């Protein structure tokens, strides 16, 4: 972007400023030297420098200098030549300063635009845009960073098709800012690689643990604190076989036959980065999905979001009222409702994934060994 061109030229603002300058000049010319208000016209080119393009600012500054010069020469007869010269010279200084200010502003805007473009490309490479598609699985949802202006924060997610089935992951990195982004990127990259080559979810989690341990070791050497990551890993292979492994992550929700069930499958494993604190290895559990099941995954930025009354966001109750919505509509409705509930003031990154099989795959609903209510669960009211 050229330094002298703004995305919006501010033409309307320039016209209004020129009209204001001309109006003040006419008032000074018709009221005599007793009312000399043109001294306040210097604000016009300064406003143009902050709102208009370089070309429009130059026009406003030029008209300001001409008008003020006319006023000083023609409407103040009692001024000495030195006073007139000082007034005209002051007008030129204001005009020059406004042009320098405008050019500096446009250069900074251009630099910010280029930096934002690079950051946006990097962030898009880190987290794929929703919805995700992996084989017969599609995941709708949303991701909202609590850090203003950031596309990516401490939440991560991914869905990949591998020789071992469809594997999904959602994670939440401790903390915020660049350290959290760095830890999340390490874990996410490790998942993408290990998901294709490791036979089990437990092995995938171990690789993610190792990647995070290496990252934490580097950050500690640099004087920063290590991070841990909660994660939920899922695997679907075949029409009615799957596994779930939780690394300290919050429960997920299963939507089946219009009912919502909170599931804690695989709960009990320590977060990634804290695995050495226990001698017990992480263990996944087998689940029996049905063709038309939905799974809603989220991070605690959703379930721990507070409203004006201090209450937590009732995700399960909200889902129970929206089970007839299509996944994309459910994601949009949920995001809008969460923003209303918190009045747009999220304290933590918030991610929701609505995962299902594509409608034209799998067996008819109701077949398989796990029809009816999931074992050990009760519907969310």
Secondary structure, 3 states (H helix, E strand, C coil): CCCCCCCCCCHHHHHHHHHHHHHHHHHHHHHCCCCCCHHHHHHHHHHHHHHCCHHHHHHHHHHHHHHHHHHHHHCCCCCCHHHHHHHHHHHHHHHHHHHHHHHHHHHHHHHHHHHHHHHHHHHHHHCCCCCEEECCEEEEEEEECCCCCCCCCCEEEEEEEECCEEEEEEEEECCCHHHHHHHHHHHHHHHHHHHHHCCCHHHHHHHHHHHHHHHHHHHHHCCCCCCCEEEEEEEECCCCCEEEEEEECCCEEEEECCEEEEECCCCCECCECCHHHCCCCCCCEEECCCCCCEEEEECHHHHCCECCCCCECCHHHHHHHCCCCCHHHHHHHHHHHHHHHHCCCCCCCEEEEEEEECCCCCCCCCCCCCCCCCCCCCECC
